[in-house]
Amino acid sequence: MSRLDAPATARNRDPILAVLRRVLPARGTVLEVAGGTGQHAAYFAAALPDLVWQPTDPDPAHRASIAAWTEGLPNVRPPLALDAARRPWPAERADAVLCINMIHIAPWAACLGLLAGAAEVLAPEAPLVLYGPYRRGGAHTAPSNAAFDADLRARNPEWGVRDLEAVAEAAAGFVLDEVVEMPANNLTVVFRRA
């Protein structure tokens, strides 16, 4: 079966959706970077039928899973291969960019590529929405995040929970609009294209 399952999706999708309802445009295309299993795309696209969802992922197995989860949803396009750190991106324009749980499970270059790519495809005031764990003021927000960070770095020294301030500083062409505390010591970070 092509459908992959990430159990955390069922726990975080409703709090993320609550933020998305507020910050995404009423209509347009949402470019989801690093769509993973596709469970978020399926859930959000069903809940937000006036938005067109364009999922992406660099991994062929993930793209197959995205296609399986979103089959039959009329507002979801077929998933595209997209490595955030590489150019050109396969999408030239979007009305919003969403990236969930990527920048800590990828090299810093992927975060920089995500920020640069989003700046290229978004119009002024369009949102870039990021979700995941962050350090704030150089410190972890919870012991569980510190343990998670140590585990990530043990698996790959280029991975790790990022400093929110470093991400904001690297977000050239964006204004940090809002930071929303989420369950399980995560944050939803909303940037707006300047």
C-alpha positions in Angstrom: 0.0 0.0 0.0 1.3 3.5 -0.9 -0.2 5.3 2.1 2.4 6.0 4.7 1.2 6.9 8.2 2.6 9.5 10.6 0.7 9.2 13.9 1.6 12.7 15.0 -0.6 14.0 12.1 -3.8 13.1 13.9 -2.6 14.9 17.0 -1.5 18.2 15.4 -3.8 18.6 12.4 -6.7 20.4 14.1 -4.5 23.0 15.9 -2.7 23.7 12.7 -5.9 23.9 10.7 -7.2 26.5 13.2 -4.2 28.7 12.4 -4.5 28.1 8.7 -8.2 29.1 8.7 -7.0 32.5 10.0 -3.9 33.2 8.0 -4.4 31.6 4.5 -6.2 33.5 1.8 -9.8 32.6 1.1 -8.9 31.4 -2.4 -5.8 30.6 -4.3 -3.0 28.0 -4.3 -1.2 26.7 -1.3 2.2 25.2 -2.1 3.1 22.6 0.5 6.8 22.0 0.8 7.9 18.6 2.2 4.4 17.1 2.2 5.6 13.9 3.8 2.9 11.2 4.0 0.2 13.5 2.5 -2.1 13.2 5.5 -1.9 16.9 6.2 -2.7 17.8 2.6 -5.7 15.4 2.5 -7.1 16.8 5.8 -6.5 20.5 5.0 -7.7 20.3 1.4 -10.9 18.6 2.5 -11.4 21.3 5.2 -10.5 24.2 3.0 -12.2 23.4 -0.3 -11.8 26.9 -1.9 -8.0 26.5 -1.8 -6.1 24.5 -4.3 -3.4 22.4 -2.7 -0.1 21.8 -4.5 1.8 19.2 -2.4 5.5 18.6 -3.0 8.2 16.3 -1.6 11.7 15.2 -2.8 11.1 11.6 -1.9 9.3 9.4 -4.5 7.8 7.2 -1.8 6.3 10.3 -0.1 4.9 11.5 -3.4 3.2 8.1 -3.9 1.8 8.4 -0.3 0.6 11.9 -0.9 -1.2 10.8 -4.1 -2.8 7.9 -2.3 -4.0 10.0 0.6 -5.4 12.8 -1.6 -6.9 10.6 -4.3 -10.4 11.9 -5.2 -9.9 15.3 -3.7 -10.8 17.7 -6.5 -8.7 20.6 -5.1 -5.4 18.7 -4.8 -3.0 18.7 -7.6 -0.6 15.7 -8.2 2.4 16.0 -6.0 5.6 17.5 -7.5 9.2 16.7 -6.8 10.7 19.6 -4.9 13.9 19.8 -3.0 13.7 23.0 -1.0 17.4 23.7 -1.3 17.5 23.4 -5.1 16.4 25.7 -7.9 14.4 26.1 -9.9 11.3 25.1 -8.0 8.6 23.4 -10.1 6.0 26.0 -9.1 6.4 29.6 -10.2 3.6 31.2 -8.1 1.6 30.4 -5.0 -0.7 32.4 -2.8 0.7 30.7 0.3 3.5 28.4 1.2 3.2 25.8 4.0 6.0 23.7 5.5 5.3 21.3 8.4 8.1 19.5 10.3 10.9 19.9 7.7 13.5 22.4 8.8 14.6 20.4 11.9 14.8 17.1 9.9 17.0 18.6 7.1 20.2 20.5 6.7 20.2 24.2 7.4 20.6 24.7 3.6 17.1 23.3 3.2 15.7 26.0 5.5 17.6 28.7 3.6 16.3 27.2 0.3 12.8 27.2 1.6 13.0 30.8 2.6 14.5 31.9 -0.7 12.1 29.8 -2.8 9.1 31.1 -0.9 10.3 34.6 -1.5 10.4 33.9 -5.2 6.9 32.4 -5.5 4.9 34.6 -3.1 3.4 38.0 -3.8 3.6 40.8 -1.2 1.7 40.0 2.1 1.3 36.4 1.1 2.0 34.0 4.0 4.7 31.5 4.6 3.6 29.2 7.4 6.0 27.0 9.2 5.2 24.4 11.9 7.5 22.5 14.2 9.7 22.7 17.3 12.0 25.7 17.7 14.5 27.0 20.2 13.7 30.6 21.5 16.3 32.9 22.8 19.0 30.2 22.3 17.2 27.8 24.6 14.8 24.8 24.2 11.2 25.5 25.1 10.8 22.1 26.9 13.0 19.2 28.0 11.3 17.0 25.4 12.5 19.3 22.7 16.0 19.2 24.0 15.9 15.4 23.9 14.4 15.4 20.4 17.2 17.8 19.3 19.9 15.5 20.7 18.3 12.5 18.9 18.1 14.4 15.6 21.8 15.5 15.8 22.9 11.9 16.7 21.1 10.7 13.6 22.6 13.4 11.4 24.8 16.3 12.6 23.2 18.6 10.0 19.8 18.2 11.5 18.4 19.8 14.7 15.8 22.0 16.3 16.5 25.5 14.9 16.6 28.8 16.7 13.5 30.8 15.8 15.6 34.0 15.8 18.0 32.5 13.3 15.2 31.5 11.0 13.6 34.9 11.2 17.0 36.6 10.5 17.5 34.4 7.5 14.0 35.2 6.1 15.1 38.0 3.8 12.1 39.5 2.1 9.7 38.5 4.9 8.2 40.0 8.0 7.6 37.8 11.0 3.8 38.2 11.5 3.0 35.9 14.3 4.2 33.0 16.4 1.5 30.7 17.8 2.1 28.3 20.7 0.9 24.8 19.7 0.5 21.5 21.5 3.5 19.3 22.2 5.9 22.3 22.5 5.7 23.2 18.8 5.1 26.5 17.2 3.3 27.7 14.1 5.3 30.6 12.7 3.7 32.9 10.1 5.9 35.1 7.9 4.4 37.6 5.4 6.2 38.5 2.1 7.4 42.0 2.4 
